[in-house]
Amino acid sequence: MKIGIIGAGFVGRAIAKLAIRSGHQVMLSNSRGPQTLFSLGPMIGCETGTATDAARFGDMVIIAVPLTAIGQLPKEPLQGKQVIDAVNYYPDRDGIVEVLEARQTTTSELLASYLPAAKITKAFNAIPMTQLESDGLPSGSPERRALPLAGDDAQGKDIASSLYEAFGFDALDAGPLAEGWRFERGMPAYCVRMTKDQLKTALNSAERR
Ligand SMILES: NC(=O)c1ccc[n+]([C@@H]2O[C@H](COP(=O)([O-])OP(=O)(O)OC[C@H]3O[C@@H](n4cnc5c(N)ncnc54)[C@H](OP(=O)(O)O)[C@@H]3O)[C@@H](O)[C@H]2O)c1
């Protein structure tokens, strides 16, 4: 699969490395342009481009930018695309977003409201990237870590699940995109090592206060 990644920080780089190891083609991009990713391309084995290039390149596009940057994403090339949303909300970095503080919406629904024609699946949010690179285990390992996803598009969920699987994790579907709050920052399932059964319990025990 061709995977475009918008954001070439911790998340973009970690997913790019793992995806290339799993046989995918990747294009990484950032806000400053491919000239600032000059050595990264050959180091990771990916292509580099602008955010628009990455959005056009990908059969699937991963959004790996700070929440404050979602309003600058290239809308037109993301129309109709499968999009994975790895974005989290950190008020110290992103400023206070009242609708999120009041739990009236979720980070992924904010992204969906900006990209209404994209098919968005929330995934890769609830694990630090150092652990995404280190914690993967073969399928069937008793201690295998599980990671949550949420979305409204069955194909998008299949793609996210197969990436989790290829990277060494069990996938757990938390429901529609609107249920993504169950693994947002501060919830029991957020960034804690859990098996699939433990994760199921953590997602069910989440309270939206
Ligand atoms: N770090 C983690 O372990 C982790 C885990 C799960 C989820 N997340 C979430 O994933 C997102 C990315 O985190 P990160 O740790 O990778 O952040 P990061 O290291 O700060 O990288 C952010 C990347 O986004 C790019 N970017 C910013 N504005 C952009 C724009 N308008 N267009 C295109 N690219 C833009 C930056 O490029 P420039 O430098 O050129 O501006 C940079 O490459 C955040 O929402 C974070 O909360 C992080």
The ligand as a Gaussian input file, in Angstrom:
#p B3LYP/6-31G(d) Opt

LIG

0 1
 N        4.868000      11.441000      20.246000
 C        4.073000      10.421000      20.526000
 O        4.528000       9.403000      21.105000
 C        2.627000      10.462000      20.110000
 C        1.870000       9.292000      20.218000
 C        0.555000       9.278000      19.742000
 C       -0.004000      10.429000      19.192000
 N        0.738000      11.581000      19.149000
 C        0.108000      12.765000      18.538000
 O        0.509000      12.786000      17.160000
 C        0.710000      14.131000      16.711000
 C        2.164000      14.314000      16.276000
 O        3.006000      14.101000      17.405000
 P        4.600000      14.096000      17.293000
 O        5.087000      13.684000      18.629000
 O        5.028000      13.354000      16.080000
 O        4.863000      15.669000      17.085000
 P        6.214000      16.378000      16.606000
 O        7.385000      15.480000      16.854000
 O        6.186000      17.735000      17.186000
 O        6.014000      16.486000      15.010000
 C        4.980000      17.239000      14.462000
 C        5.158000      17.208000      12.952000
 O        4.026000      17.853000      12.389000
 C        4.495000      18.706000      11.348000
 N        3.539000      19.772000      11.090000
 C        3.127000      20.769000      11.922000
 N        2.242000      21.562000      11.305000
 C        2.081000      21.055000      10.062000
 C        1.317000      21.446000       8.930000
 N        0.499000      22.506000       8.977000
 N        1.431000      20.714000       7.790000
 C        2.247000      19.635000       7.732000
 N        2.999000      19.214000       8.774000
 C        2.929000      19.927000       9.918000
 C        5.810000      19.238000      11.870000
 O        6.564000      19.720000      10.788000
 P        7.448000      21.062000      10.939000
 O        8.473000      20.740000      11.975000
 O        7.991000      21.289000       9.578000
 O        6.491000      22.151000      11.376000
 C        6.395000      17.950000      12.464000
 O        7.022000      17.196000      11.454000
 C        0.320000      15.024000      17.882000
 O       -1.026000      15.384000      17.756000
 C        0.539000      14.104000      19.096000
 O       -0.222000      14.502000      20.217000
 C        2.030000      11.617000      19.601000

